[in-house]
Amino acid sequence: MKIGVADTTFARVNMGAFVVDELRKHASVAIERYTVPGFKDLPVACKKLIEERGCDIVVALGMPGGKDKDKMCAHEASQGLMLAQLMTNRHIIEVFVHEDEAENDRELAWLAERRAREHAENAVNLILRPQVLTRQAGTGQRQGFEDAGPARQ
């Protein structure tokens, strides 16, 4: 089993390092890391990790800025990641942390680490322990901030 980690130099936090660390805590798997300049480069990086480097799943990490142009580019990158999933028939866990989700650098770093680690665990569960995710269905899980919890009827 091999898990790919695609990250960027554009991000202001080294989220890839957190994912690699968390993967090592949760499973004995091979890890392949591929760093690209920006988040719009992630779709091809993920596709290459799957097709050329034999990854079973990829965690794609990006940090869009808070301007409208950044949000549009993040949307385009997200569409590219979805297309790469369909082209390869493999999951790509998109982990974007938008700069405007945090009020300051300290909160941004905290959020990026927490979201990266939680999604690393999701990737392990998705390929090695899918029953864990099935048990969490409908529980309002959130990566980064506190879970929302299930809706009350």
C-alpha positions in Angstrom: 0.0 0.0 0.0 1.4 3.4 -1.0 0.0 6.9 -0.1 0.9 9.9 -2.1 1.3 13.4 -0.6 1.1 16.3 -3.0 1.8 19.8 -1.6 2.9 23.2 -2.8 5.6 25.8 -2.2 2.8 28.4 -2.4 1.4 27.3 1.0 2.5 29.2 4.0 2.6 26.1 6.2 4.4 22.8 5.5 1.2 20.7 5.5 2.9 17.8 3.7 5.2 17.3 6.7 2.2 17.0 9.0 0.5 14.5 6.7 3.7 12.3 6.4 4.1 12.4 10.2 0.4 11.5 10.8 0.5 8.7 8.2 3.4 7.1 10.0 1.4 7.1 13.3 -1.6 5.4 11.8 -0.3 2.8 9.3 2.7 1.0 8.0 2.5 2.2 4.4 4.9 3.5 1.8 4.7 7.3 1.3 5.6 9.2 -1.8 5.8 13.0 -1.6 5.6 15.3 -4.6 5.9 19.1 -4.1 4.8 21.5 -6.9 4.8 25.3 -7.0 1.1 26.1 -6.7 -2.3 24.5 -6.1 -3.3 24.6 -9.7 -0.3 22.2 -10.3 -1.8 19.6 -7.9 -4.1 17.7 -10.3 -1.2 16.6 -12.5 1.0 15.9 -9.5 -1.7 13.6 -8.1 -2.3 11.9 -11.4 1.5 11.3 -11.7 1.6 9.9 -8.1 -1.1 7.5 -9.0 -0.1 6.4 -12.5 3.7 6.8 -12.4 4.6 6.2 -8.8 1.9 3.6 -8.0 0.0 5.4 -5.2 -3.3 3.9 -4.0 -4.6 7.2 -2.7 -3.3 10.8 -2.6 -3.7 13.6 -0.2 -3.5 16.9 -2.0 -2.6 20.0 0.1 -3.1 23.6 -0.9 -3.4 27.0 0.6 -5.4 29.5 -1.5 -5.2 33.2 -0.6 -8.2 35.2 0.5 -8.7 37.3 -2.7 -11.5 36.5 -5.2 -8.9 35.5 -7.8 -7.4 33.0 -5.3 -10.9 31.5 -4.7 -11.5 31.1 -8.4 -8.1 29.4 -8.9 -8.9 27.1 -6.0 -12.2 26.2 -7.6 -10.4 25.4 -10.8 -7.8 23.3 -9.0 -10.6 21.5 -7.2 -12.2 20.6 -10.5 -8.9 19.3 -11.8 -8.6 17.1 -8.7 -12.0 15.7 -9.3 -11.2 15.0 -12.9 -7.9 13.3 -11.9 -9.9 11.1 -9.5 -12.3 10.0 -12.3 -9.4 9.5 -14.8 -7.5 7.3 -12.4 -10.3 5.7 -10.4 -8.4 6.6 -7.2 -9.4 8.8 -4.3 -7.6 12.2 -4.0 -8.3 13.8 -0.6 -8.4 17.5 -1.2 -7.1 19.4 1.8 -7.3 23.2 1.1 -6.9 25.7 3.9 -8.0 29.2 2.7 -6.0 32.0 4.2 -9.2 33.9 5.1 -10.4 31.0 7.3 -8.1 32.3 10.0 -7.8 35.7 11.7 -4.0 35.6 12.1 -0.9 33.6 11.2 -1.0 31.6 14.4 -4.5 30.4 13.8 -3.7 29.7 10.2 -0.8 27.5 11.1 -2.9 25.7 13.8 -5.8 25.1 11.3 -3.5 23.9 8.5 -1.8 21.4 10.9 -5.0 20.1 12.3 -6.8 19.8 9.0 -3.8 18.1 7.4 -3.5 15.5 10.2 -7.2 14.8 10.3 -7.3 14.2 6.5 -4.2 12.0 6.7 -6.1 9.8 9.1 -9.1 9.9 6.7 -6.9 8.6 3.9 -5.7 5.7 5.9 -9.2 4.8 6.9 -10.5 5.1 3.4 -8.1 2.6 2.0 -7.3 0.4 5.0 -10.3 0.7 7.4 -13.4 1.9 5.5 -15.7 0.6 8.2 -14.4 3.4 10.5 -15.8 6.0 8.0 -19.1 4.0 7.7 -19.5 4.2 11.5 -19.0 8.0 11.3 -21.6 8.5 8.6 -24.0 11.3 9.5 -22.0 12.5 12.5 -21.0 15.9 11.2 -17.3 15.4 11.1 -15.2 18.4 10.2 -11.5 18.6 9.5 -9.8 21.5 11.2 -12.4 23.1 13.3 -14.7 21.4 15.8 -17.1 18.7 14.5 -20.6 20.0 13.8 -22.2 16.8 15.2 -25.4 15.2 13.9 -28.5 17.2 13.2 -31.2 16.8 15.9 -34.6 15.7 14.8 
